[in-house]
């Protein structure tokens, strides 16, 4: 768990944002705080928290409590253009948050690699995923999306809620994909790019828990049996 976790949030999204059922600021704040504290409880030692609606998720007491547990946390916030987010969509907005983090985070400047997770979510088997990445010298890893609520049985899409990357790959591949995702699926745009540049393989599945802002409820939990240990993914830089 040497590498930091970047958590992207939008506590107070623009009003009337399409495809966003969880729009209540209080509900989003509570769900986000729950996820952050779970990351801390799991042993994440460095966290970068960036909100794109100029509404930090943590107050001074939260930060003091987290840091007293041995976790270093950096909280940043800035205000995106609401009209731009309404026009281009949530994924485009998240890309801008990632870019802001790379440009302004002191912690990310000190590290070559980082995990990214969408706010309101956490990876509940993070210690195991981190161990796999460190043991195999992986430079970037993305899992395929498996969620019938959103995309049916199409497994050719990338799960962008949680992934691992280098800062260099983030700037050269991931951010351009988010820029291209204006009113289209970032999960599909990024899949096309990864199919051209990454190796496709099977790895331990990242178990993502939390709330989905789009549908306004919890993400479904799936027990896939054998697939939990051999799940489709894109990997770059793994020792083979």
Phi and psi in degrees as GROMACS dihedral restraints (atoms count N, CA, C in turn):
[ dihedral_restraints ]
;  ai    aj    ak    al  type     phi  dphi    fc
    3     4     5     6     1   -72.6    20    10
    4     5     6     7     1   -30.4    20    10
    6     7     8     9     1   -87.6    20    10
    7     8     9    10     1   147.0    20    10
    9    10    11    12     1   -72.1    20    10
   10    11    12    13     1   159.9    20    10
   12    13    14    15     1  -108.1    20    10
   13    14    15    16     1   123.1    20    10
   15    16    17    18     1   -94.7    20    10
   16    17    18    19     1   120.2    20    10
   18    19    20    21     1  -108.9    20    10
   19    20    21    22     1   120.1    20    10
   21    22    23    24     1   -98.3    20    10
   22    23    24    25     1   129.7    20    10
   24    25    26    27     1  -133.8    20    10
   25    26    27    28     1   160.2    20    10
   27    28    29    30     1  -144.8    20    10
   28    29    30    31     1    80.7    20    10
   30    31    32    33     1   -65.3    20    10
   31    32    33    34     1   -38.4    20    10
   33    34    35    36     1  -123.3    20    10
   34    35    36    37     1    80.1    20    10
   36    37    38    39     1   -70.7    20    10
   37    38    39    40     1   163.9    20    10
   39    40    41    42     1   -59.7    20    10
   40    41    42    43     1   147.7    20    10
   42    43    44    45     1   -68.8    20    10
   43    44    45    46     1   150.2    20    10
   45    46    47    48     1    59.7    20    10
   46    47    48    49     1    33.4    20    10
   48    49    50    51     1   -76.1    20    10
   49    50    51    52     1   126.2    20    10
   51    52    53    54     1   -60.6    20    10
   52    53    54    55     1   146.4    20    10
   54    55    56    57     1    61.2    20    10
   55    56    57    58     1    35.7    20    10
   57    58    59    60     1  -135.2    20    10
   58    59    60    61     1   101.5    20    10
   60    61    62    63     1   -85.3    20    10
   61    62    63    64     1   -35.3    20    10
   63    64    65    66     1   -86.8    20    10
   64    65    66    67     1    87.6    20    10
   66    67    68    69     1  -109.8    20    10
   67    68    69    70     1    -9.0    20    10
   69    70    71    72     1   -70.0    20    10
   70    71    72    73     1   124.5    20    10
   72    73    74    75     1   -60.5    20    10
   73    74    75    76     1   -41.1    20    10
   75    76    77    78     1   -63.2    20    10
   76    77    78    79     1   -45.4    20    10
   78    79    80    81     1   -63.3    20    10
   79    80    81    82     1   -41.8    20    10
   81    82    83    84     1   -66.9    20    10
   82    83    84    85     1   -38.3    20    10
   84    85    86    87     1   -65.1    20    10
   85    86    87    88     1   -45.0    20    10
   87    88    89    90     1   -62.6    20    10
   88    89    90    91     1   -46.8    20    10
   90    91    92    93     1   -62.7    20    10
   91    92    93    94     1   -38.5    20    10
   93    94    95    96     1   -68.1    20    10
   94    95    96    97     1   -44.7    20    10
   96    97    98    99     1   -60.5    20    10
   97    98    99   100     1   -42.6    20    10
   99   100   101   102     1   -56.7    20    10
  100   101   102   103     1   -45.7    20    10
  102   103   104   105     1   -64.9    20    10
  103   104   105   106     1   -42.3    20    10
  105   106   107   108     1   -61.5    20    10
  106   107   108   109     1   -46.8    20    10
  108   109   110   111     1   -67.9    20    10
  109   110   111   112     1   -26.8    20    10
  111   112   113   114     1   -68.6    20    10
  112   113   114   115     1   -41.1    20    10
  114   115   116   117     1   -56.4    20    10
  115   116   117   118     1   -44.5    20    10
  117   118   119   120     1   -63.1    20    10
  118   119   120   121     1   -45.6    20    10
  120   121   122   123     1   -62.8    20    10
  121   122   123   124     1   -29.4    20    10
  123   124   125   126     1   -78.3    20    10
  124   125   126   127     1   -12.4    20    10
  126   127   128   129     1   108.0    20    10
  127   128   129   130     1    10.2    20    10
  129   130   131   132     1   -63.4    20    10
  130   131   132   133     1   124.0    20    10
  132   133   134   135     1   -95.3    20    10
  133   134   135   136     1   -17.5    20    10
  135   136   137   138     1  -139.5    20    10
  136   137   138   139     1   123.0    20    10
  138   139   140   141     1  -128.5    20    10
  139   140   141   142     1   134.1    20    10
  141   142   143   144     1  -113.8    20    10
  142   143   144   145     1   120.1    20    10
  144   145   146   147     1  -112.5    20    10
  145   146   147   148     1   120.2    20    10
  147   148   149   150     1  -128.8    20    10
  148   149   150   151     1   123.5    20    10
  150   151   152   153     1  -109.4    20    10
  151   152   153   154     1   133.3    20    10
  153   154   155   156     1   -94.2    20    10
  154   155   156   157     1     8.7    20    10
  156   157   158   159     1  -119.2    20    10
  157   158   159   160     1    19.0    20    10
  159   160   161   162     1    56.4    20    10
  160   161   162   163     1    36.8    20    10
  162   163   164   165     1  -133.5    20    10
  163   164   165   166     1    87.1    20    10
  165   166   167   168     1   -57.0    20    10
  166   167   168   169     1   139.4    20    10
  168   169   170   171     1   -77.2    20    10
  169   170   171   172     1   -24.1    20    10
  171   172   173   174     1  -114.0    20    10
  172   173   174   175     1   142.8    20    10
  174   175   176   177     1   -98.7    20    10
  175   176   177   178     1  -178.3    20    10
  177   178   179   180     1   -62.0    20    10
  178   179   180   181     1   -37.2    20    10
  180   181   182   183     1   -67.7    20    10
  181   182   183   184     1   -39.0    20    10
  183   184   185   186     1   -60.6    20    10
  184   185   186   187     1   -47.1    20    10
  186   187   188   189     1   -63.9    20    10
  187   188   189   190     1   -42.4    20    10
  189   190   191   192     1   -62.1    20    10
  190   191   192   193     1   -40.8    20    10
  192   193   194   195     1   -64.6    20    10
  193   194   195   196     1   -44.1    20    10
  195   196   197   198     1   -63.8    20    10
  196   197   198   199     1   -45.8    20    10
  198   199   200   201     1   -68.3    20    10
  199   200   201   202     1   -28.1    20    10
  201   202   203   204     1   -68.1    20    10
  202   203   204   205     1   -19.1    20    10
  204   205   206   207     1   -86.5    20    10
  205   206   207   208     1    -4.4    20    10
  207   208   209   210     1   100.5    20    10
  208   209   210   211     1     6.8    20    10
  210   211   212   213     1   -99.8    20    10
  211   212   213   214     1   129.1    20    10
  213   214   215   216     1   -87.3    20    10
  214   215   216   217     1   126.6    20    10
  216   217   218   219     1  -130.7    20    10
  217   218   219   220     1   139.3    20    10
  219   220   221   222     1  -122.3    20    10
  220   221   222   223     1   120.9    20    10
  222   223   224   225     1  -110.8    20    10
  223   224   225   226     1   119.9    20    10
  225   226   227   228     1  -124.7    20    10
  226   227   228   229     1   152.7    20    10
  228   229   230   231     1  -151.8    20    10
  229   230   231   232     1   147.2    20    10
  231   232   233   234     1  -153.0    20    10
  232   233   234   235     1   162.8    20    10
  234   235   236   237     1  -103.3    20    10
  235   236   237   238     1   116.6    20    10
  237   238   239   240     1   -78.1    20    10
  238   239   240   241     1   167.8    20    10
  240   241   242   243     1   -79.5    20    10
  241   242   243   244     1   109.3    20    10
  243   244   245   246     1   -58.3    20    10
  244   245   246   247     1   -40.5    20    10
  246   247   248   249     1   -65.0    20    10
  247   248   249   250     1   -35.0    20    10
  249   250   251   252     1   -66.7    20    10
  250   251   252   253     1   -42.4    20    10
  252   253   254   255     1   -66.8    20    10
  253   254   255   256     1   -40.3    20    10
  255   256   257   258     1   -60.5    20    10
  256   257   258   259     1   -38.6    20    10
  258   259   260   261     1   -75.8    20    10
  259   260   261   262     1   -43.1    20    10
  261   262   263   264     1   -99.9    20    10
  262   263   264   265     1   -18.5    20    10
  264   265   266   267     1   105.1    20    10
  265   266   267   268     1   168.2    20    10
  267   268   269   270     1   -64.1    20    10
  268   269   270   271     1   -41.0    20    10
  270   271   272   273     1   -62.2    20    10
  271   272   273   274     1   -41.9    20    10
  273   274   275   276     1   -58.6    20    10
  274   275   276   277     1   -41.7    20    10
  276   277   278   279     1   -63.9    20    10
  277   278   279   280     1   -39.0    20    10
  279   280   281   282     1   -66.2    20    10
  280   281   282   283     1   -35.9    20    10
  282   283   284   285     1   -59.5    20    10
  283   284   285   286     1   -39.1    20    10
  285   286   287   288     1   -66.7    20    10
  286   287   288   289     1   -34.6    20    10
  288   289   290   291     1   -66.5    20    10
  289   290   291   292     1   -43.5    20    10
  291   292   293   294     1   -61.6    20    10
  292   293   294   295     1   -43.2    20    10
  294   295   296   297     1   -61.1    20    10
  295   296   297   298     1   -43.6    20    10
  297   298   299   300     1   -60.6    20    10
  298   299   300   301     1   -42.0    20    10
  300   301   302   303     1   -61.2    20    10
  301   302   303   304     1   -45.2    20    10
  303   304   305   306     1   -65.2    20    10
  304   305   306   307     1   -32.6    20    10
  306   307   308   309     1   -82.2    20    10
  307   308   309   310     1   -24.8    20    10
  309   310   311   312     1  -124.2    20    10
  310   311   312   313     1   -13.7    20    10
  312   313   314   315     1   -80.0    20    10
  313   314   315   316     1   125.7    20    10
  315   316   317   318     1   -67.8    20    10
  316   317   318   319     1   -40.1    20    10
  318   319   320   321     1   -64.3    20    10
  319   320   321   322     1   -44.4    20    10
  321   322   323   324     1   -66.2    20    10
  322   323   324   325     1   -31.8    20    10
  324   325   326   327     1   -64.9    20    10
  325   326   327   328     1   -25.0    20    10
  327   328   329   330     1   -88.9    20    10
  328   329   330   331     1    -3.3    20    10
  330   331   332   333     1  -130.5    20    10
  331   332   333   334     1   145.8    20    10
  333   334   335   336     1   -84.9    20    10
  334   335   336   337     1   -24.4    20    10
  336   337   338   339     1  -129.9    20    10
  337   338   339   340     1   157.4    20    10
  339   340   341   342     1  -158.8    20    10
  340   341   342   343     1   159.1    20    10
  342   343   344   345     1   -95.5    20    10
  343   344   345   346     1   143.9    20    10
  345   346   347   348     1  -119.3    20    10
  346   347   348   349     1   133.4    20    10
  348   349   350   351     1  -137.0    20    10
  349   350   351   352     1   136.7    20    10
  351   352   353   354     1   -67.3    20    10
  352   353   354   355     1   139.8    20    10
  354   355   356   357     1   -57.2    20    10
  355   356   357   358     1   154.7    20    10
  357   358   359   360     1    77.5    20    10
  358   359   360   361     1     2.7    20    10
  360   361   362   363     1  -129.0    20    10
  361   362   363   364     1   160.3    20    10
  363   364   365   366     1  -150.9    20    10
  364   365   366   367     1   159.5    20    10
  366   367   368   369     1   -98.1    20    10
  367   368   369   370     1   110.1    20    10
  369   370   371   372     1   -78.8    20    10
  370   371   372   373     1   -10.2    20    10
  372   373   374   375     1  -113.6    20    10
  373   374   375   376     1    37.4    20    10
  375   376   377   378     1   -56.2    20    10
  376   377   378   379     1   -43.1    20    10
  378   379   380   381     1   -58.3    20    10
  379   380   381   382     1   -38.8    20    10
  381   382   383   384     1   -70.6    20    10
  382   383   384   385     1   -41.3    20    10
  384   385   386   387     1   -63.7    20    10
  385   386   387   388     1   -44.4    20    10
  387   388   389   390     1   -60.3    20    10
  388   389   390   391     1   -39.9    20    10
  390   391   392   393     1   -64.4    20    10
  391   392   393   394     1   -42.4    20    10
  393   394   395   396     1   -61.0    20    10
  394   395   396   397     1   -44.6    20    10
  396   397   398   399     1   -64.7    20    10
  397   398   399   400     1   -43.7    20    10
  399   400   401   402     1   -70.4    20    10
  400   401   402   403     1   -40.4    20    10
  402   403   404   405     1   -67.5    20    10
  403   404   405   406     1   -30.2    20    10
  405   406   407   408     1  -104.5    20    10
  406   407   408   409     1     9.7    20    10
  408   409   410   411     1    51.3    20    10
  409   410   411   412     1    50.7    20    10
  411   412   413   414     1   -84.8    20    10
  412   413   414   415     1   134.2    20    10
  414   415   416   417     1   -94.6    20    10
  415   416   417   418     1   -22.8    20    10
  417   418   419   420     1  -163.8    20    10
  418   419   420   421     1   143.7    20    10
  420   421   422   423     1  -148.2    20    10
  421   422   423   424     1   132.3    20    10
  423   424   425   426     1  -129.5    20    10
  424   425   426   427     1   140.4    20    10
  426   427   428   429     1  -101.4    20    10
  427   428   429   430     1   153.6    20    10
  429   430   431   432     1   -74.2    20    10
  430   431   432   433     1   153.1    20    10
  432   433   434   435     1   -84.3    20    10
  433   434   435   436     1   128.2    20    10
  435   436   437   438     1  -128.9    20    10
  436   437   438   439     1    95.4    20    10
  438   439   440   441     1  -159.0    20    10
  439   440   441   442     1    98.9    20    10
  441   442   443   444     1   -64.8    20    10
  442   443   444   445     1   -20.9    20    10
  444   445   446   447     1   -63.5    20    10
  445   446   447   448     1   -28.7    20    10
  447   448   449   450     1  -109.8    20    10
  448   449   450   451     1   -37.5    20    10
  450   451   452   453     1  -136.0    20    10
  451   452   453   454     1    22.1    20    10
  453   454   455   456     1    60.8    20    10
  454   455   456   457     1  -136.6    20    10
  456   457   458   459     1  -100.5    20    10
  457   458   459   460     1    14.7    20    10
  459   460   461   462     1   -76.0    20    10
  460   461   462   463     1   107.4    20    10
  462   463   464   465     1   -99.1    20    10
  463   464   465   466     1    14.9    20    10
  465   466   467   468     1   -90.2    20    10
  466   467   468   469     1     9.4    20    10
  468   469   470   471     1  -103.5    20    10
  469   470   471   472     1   154.3    20    10
  471   472   473   474     1   -92.6    20    10
  472   473   474   475     1   138.0    20    10
  474   475   476   477     1   -83.8    20    10
  475   476   477   478     1   108.7    20    10
  477   478   479   480     1   -94.7    20    10
  478   479   480   481     1     4.9    20    10
  480   481   482   483     1   -67.3    20    10
  481   482   483   484     1   -36.5    20    10
  483   484   485   486     1  -146.3    20    10
  484   485   486   487     1   127.9    20    10
  486   487   488   489     1  -156.3    20    10
  487   488   489   490     1   171.7    20    10
  489   490   491   492     1  -124.0    20    10
  490   491   492   493     1   137.2    20    10
  492   493   494   495     1  -156.4    20    10
  493   494   495   496     1   164.2    20    10
  495   496   497   498     1   -89.3    20    10
  496   497   498   499     1   159.6    20    10
  498   499   500   501     1   -65.1    20    10
  499   500   501   502     1   -33.3    20    10
  501   502   503   504     1   -65.9    20    10
  502   503   504   505     1   -46.1    20    10
  504   505   506   507     1   -64.6    20    10
  505   506   507   508     1   -37.0    20    10
  507   508   509   510     1   -59.7    20    10
  508   509   510   511     1   -43.4    20    10
  510   511   512   513     1   -74.4    20    10
  511   512   513   514     1   -37.6    20    10
  513   514   515   516     1   -85.3    20    10
  514   515   516   517     1   -28.8    20    10
  516   517   518   519     1  -120.4    20    10
  517   518   519   520     1   -49.8    20    10
  519   520   521   522     1   -72.6    20    10
  520   521   522   523     1   -49.1    20    10
  522   523   524   525     1   -61.8    20    10
  523   524   525   526     1   -42.6    20    10
  525   526   527   528     1   -60.8    20    10
  526   527   528   529     1   -33.6    20    10
  528   529   530   531     1   -64.9    20    10
  529   530   531   532     1   -42.7    20    10
  531   532   533   534     1   -64.6    20    10
  532   533   534   535     1   -38.1    20    10
  534   535   536   537     1   -63.7    20    10
  535   536   537   538     1   -33.3    20    10
  537   538   539   540     1   -77.6    20    10
  538   539   540   541     1   -13.5    20    10
  540   541   542   543     1   -87.9    20    10
  541   542   543   544     1    30.7    20    10
  543   544   545   546     1   -66.9    20    10
  544   545   546   547     1   106.8    20    10
  546   547   548   549     1    63.9    20    10
  547   548   549   550     1    19.8    20    10
  549   550   551   552     1  -131.7    20    10
  550   551   552   553     1   170.7    20    10
  552   553   554   555     1   -74.6    20    10
  553   554   555   556     1   118.3    20    10
  555   556   557   558     1   -63.4    20    10
  556   557   558   559     1   -30.4    20    10
  558   559   560   561     1   -63.0    20    10
  559   560   561   562     1   -33.9    20    10
  561   562   563   564     1   -84.6    20    10
  562   563   564   565     1   -40.9    20    10
  564   565   566   567     1   -59.3    20    10
  565   566   567   568     1   -47.0    20    10
  567   568   569   570     1   -68.4    20    10
  568   569   570   571     1   -33.3    20    10
  570   571   572   573     1   -61.2    20    10
  571   572   573   574     1   -41.8    20    10
  573   574   575   576     1   -60.6    20    10
  574   575   576   577     1   -42.6    20    10
  576   577   578   579     1   -68.2    20    10
  577   578   579   580     1   -45.4    20    10
  579   580   581   582     1   -65.5    20    10
  580   581   582   583     1   -34.8    20    10
  582   583   584   585     1   -62.4    20    10
  583   584   585   586     1   -24.1    20    10
  585   586   587   588     1   -90.8    20    10
  586   587   588   589     1   -21.2    20    10
  588   589   590   591     1  -124.1    20    10
  589   590   591   592     1   -18.9    20    10
  591   592   593   594     1  -111.2    20    10
  592   593   594   595     1   159.6    20    10
  594   595   596   597     1   -84.1    20    10
  595   596   597   598     1   139.8    20    10
  597   598   599   600     1   -96.0    20    10
  598   599   600   601     1   132.5    20    10
  600   601   602   603     1  -151.7    20    10
  601   602   603   604     1  -166.9    20    10
  603   604   605   606     1  -129.6    20    10
  604   605   606   607     1   131.5    20    10
  606   607   608   609     1  -139.8    20    10
  607   608   609   610     1   176.7    20    10
  609   610   611   612     1   -64.6    20    10
  610   611   612   613     1   135.4    20    10
  612   613   614   615     1   -73.6    20    10
  613   614   615   616     1   135.0    20    10
  615   616   617   618     1   -78.0    20    10
  616   617   618   619     1   122.1    20    10
  618   619   620   621     1   -92.5    20    10
  619   620   621   622     1   104.6    20    10
  621   622   623   624     1   -97.7    20    10
  622   623   624   625     1   127.5    20    10
  624   625   626   627     1  -125.3    20    10
  625   626   627   628     1   148.9    20    10
  627   628   629   630     1   145.8    20    10
  628   629   630   631     1  -157.6    20    10
  630   631   632   633     1  -114.9    20    10
  631   632   633   634     1   142.4    20    10
  633   634   635   636     1  -100.8    20    10
  634   635   636   637     1   115.4    20    10
  636   637   638   639     1   -63.6    20    10
  637   638   639   640     1   -34.2    20    10
  639   640   641   642     1   -62.5    20    10
  640   641   642   643     1   -46.4    20    10
  642   643   644   645     1   -97.9    20    10
  643   644   645   646     1    -9.1    20    10
  645   646   647   648     1    74.1    20    10
  646   647   648   649     1    25.6    20    10
  648   649   650   651     1  -146.2    20    10
  649   650   651   652     1  -176.0    20    10
  651   652   653   654     1   -75.1    20    10
  652   653   654   655     1   150.8    20    10
  654   655   656   657     1   -70.3    20    10
  655   656   657   658     1   141.6    20    10
  657   658   659   660     1   -68.0    20    10
  658   659   660   661     1   147.6    20    10
  660   661   662   663     1  -100.7    20    10
  661   662   663   664     1   130.4    20    10
  663   664   665   666     1  -119.4    20    10
  664   665   666   667     1   133.1    20    10
  666   667   668   669     1  -104.0    20    10
  667   668   669   670     1   107.1    20    10
  669   670   671   672     1   -98.9    20    10
  670   671   672   673     1     8.2    20    10
  672   673   674   675     1    64.1    20    10
  673   674   675   676     1  -123.5    20    10
  675   676   677   678     1   -57.2    20    10
  676   677   678   679     1   -34.3    20    10
  678   679   680   681     1   -65.0    20    10
  679   680   681   682     1   -22.7    20    10
  681   682   683   684     1   -61.5    20    10
  682   683   684   685     1   -27.2    20    10
  684   685   686   687     1  -102.4    20    10
  685   686   687   688     1   -15.6    20    10
  687   688   689   690     1  -133.2    20    10
  688   689   690   691     1    73.0    20    10
  690   691   692   693     1  -104.3    20    10
  691   692   693   694     1   141.8    20    10
  693   694   695   696     1   -62.4    20    10
  694   695   696   697     1   136.0    20    10
  696   697   698   699     1  -153.6    20    10
  697   698   699   700     1   165.8    20    10
  699   700   701   702     1  -111.0    20    10
  700   701   702   703     1   131.8    20    10
  702   703   704   705     1  -134.4    20    10
  703   704   705   706     1   144.2    20    10
  705   706   707   708     1  -132.2    20    10
  706   707   708   709     1   129.9    20    10
  708   709   710   711     1    86.3    20    10
  709   710   711   712     1    13.2    20    10
  711   712   713   714     1   -74.6    20    10
  712   713   714   715     1   142.5    20    10
  714   715   716   717     1   -74.1    20    10
  715   716   717   718     1   126.3    20    10
